[in-house]
Amino acid sequence: GYFYQRVAECRFSSKDLQGIELIDSYVFNQAEYIRFNSTVGKYVGYTEHGVKNAEAWNSDAGILAQERGELERYCKPTADIDY
């Protein structure tokens, strides 16, 4: 069979909300092929398929805006709970 996983995580370097980072990873058959990092602000591909997806998703302003908004929508409000 095939294995697909999407993992979104908030990483905290301190209680200061400026140190929060959102990592949204896409994994197929235990190999990460694309990742969004809020510090970088765009998708980065790690395989041939991931690079093609990253180029397409980075050129779509709506997708990028939605992903960038997850840091404000999800990570920051739950920082006290998660930290």
Secondary structure, DSSP 4 states (H G I P E B T S, - for coil): ---EEEEEEEEESSSSGGGEEEEEEEEETTEEEEEEETTTTEEEESSHHHHHHHHHHHT-HHHHHHHHHHIIIIITTTHHHH-
